Structures are given as C-alpha cells and as structure tokens.
Amino acid sequence: MRMTDPDPISQPSHSEGDSMPGSSAMETINGCIVVAPSEVPETVHFGPAESEGAYVVIVGTFPPSQPAPPLHVHPQTDEAFYVADGDATFRLGDREGPVSAGGLVFVPRGMAHTVWNSGDRPVRGLILVSPGGAQHEFVPVEVA
C-alpha cells in the first residue's frame, strides 16, 4: 500500500466550486472542502493553499496488492495516518505494528517508517502532512 507520496505538496490547488482535476470526489462549498467517499484507487490532495500552509491532506483508497514504499524518512515534515477502513501494518523504526479501522498513527519528522495494506480488502485512509508549506522530502533509508 502506497499511502505516502514523495511530494504531495506539489499537487495543484483548485478554485471555489471546482472539483479536483480528474476527480469527482472533492468539491469546495463556501470555502469548505468536501471529499465524497470513493472506491476508486486514486488519491485526493488539498492544501497548503487551502490551509494557509498549515498542512496537506491526502485521502484515498489503497488496494491490497499495492506494494509498500521503501523504508524512508521525511526530514522536515510530520505525518499522521488515519485508517478509516481495512487493515494496515506500519513499520516504525525497527518495530512493526498492525493498525485497523479507526486507528491513527503519528510519525514525527525524521522517524524511519513505511506502511502497507496487510489485509485482503482495500484500505481507506487519510494522511495529514504538516507543515504544509515545507518540502515533503522522501528520503529512503537503507535497511541493515
């Protein structure tokens, strides 16, 4: 499961009343962003423009067959992962742990981590990257 994006901050912003390009899952209503449920394995990004640089949000559905990203760190950004549905496994430093629907994992900047879909059905989730105005650098970590 690839719940991280090496640079989600570079995703385009959108205008009031518009949906994301290629996505009918998100719209803006009176300055508020509404992301509709979707089973399509595409991610929806918004921020930092919408959050004044505070954060970036990535919402998506991730299939069980999707490989995990390599173990990596983000030197300048924190990540919070919310698992809305399904089963994921997180590697946090040298330890692994399962997280199921309703679970949240906060990964502070500089912590080696990766995550994958460890179940037999899609994982629906949300990733919050903070601060949104910082470079969300993806630095692979060599496994000893």
N, C-alpha and C positions, 0 to 999 in steps of 0.2 A: 504494500500500500504506500503510495507516494503522497503523503499528506503535506509534505513540505515542498516549497517551490524555491529554487535558488535565488530568485529575485521577484517576489510577488509585488513589490512596491512599484515596479516599472509598468504594471498593468494600467491601462487607460482609465481615466475617470469618465463620468457621464454627466449629462445635463438633467435638470429638473424635468420630471415626467418621462424621461427616456429609460429604456431597458439597456442592459449591458449589450454591447455588440455581440451578436450570435447567441444571446441568452434571453429567454423569456422569463427566467426565474427571478429577476430583480427589477424593481422599479422604484422611483422616488415619488413620494406623495408629500407635498407640503414640506419639503426639506428632510423628510424621514425616509430611510431606506427599508424596503420590504423585500425579503428574499423568500419566494414561494418554495415549498417542498418540490424536489425533483429526484427522479431515479436515474437521470442521465449522468454518466460519469464525467461531468465537466465541473470545473471549479468556478465559483463566482468570487471576484475580488472587489473590495472597495476600501477607500482610504488611500493615502493620507489626506487627500484634498477634502474629503467629507468629514474628517475628524480633526482638522487643523494640525495635522502631523502627529497626533497622539498615538495612533495605531493603524494597522492594516488588518482587515478581516478577510479570511479565506473560508468559504463554505463549499462543501462538496460531498459527493458520494464516491466511495473508493472500492473497486471490486476486489474479491478475494485473490484473484490471480495476479494482481499488480505487485511487482517487486518493491522491496523497501529501498529507500535511498541509502547510500553508504553512511556509515557512522560519520557524524560531522558536528561542527560547532558553528555558532553564529557569534562572532566576537563583539558586535555592537547592539544586538537585539535580543530580547526575551521572547519566548513563545509560550502560549497557553493552548493546550489541545482539549477540546470538549468532545467526547464521544457520545453522540445522540442516539445511535443505534448500531448494533453489531459488536464485534469483539476485536480488539487491537492488542498488540504486545509492544511495549516500549522497552528499548534498551537505553538506560540512563547511566552513563559511565560504564562501570563493569557489571552492572546488575540488570536483569530483565524482569518485567512485571506485566501481568495481564491487566487490561482496563476494559470494562464492558460498558454498556449503555448507561448513561448518567454520570460516568466518571470524568474527572478533569485532571490533567497533568500540566504543571507549570515547569518550564525548563528555563532557568536563568541563563543569561548570556555566558558563553564560554564553556558550558557543560556539553560534553560529547553525548550525542543521542541519535536515535533513529526510531522509526515506528513502522509497523506493518500490520496488515489485516490478517489476523490469525484465526479467523472464523471461516465458515462456509457460506456466508452471505455478505452482501455489501456492508461497509461501514459508512454511516452518515456522520459527518462531524464538522467542527468549526475550529479554525486556528486563529488566534489573535497574536499579532506580531507588534511589539512595542519597543521603542518609539517608532511610529510610522514614518517619520521623516528621515530616519537613519538608513544607511545602506544595509540591507538584509543580506549580508555576505554568507555564502555557503562554503565552508572550509572542510574538506574531507579529512578524517583522522585515520592514521594508519593503525590497524589492529595488530597488536603484538602477539 
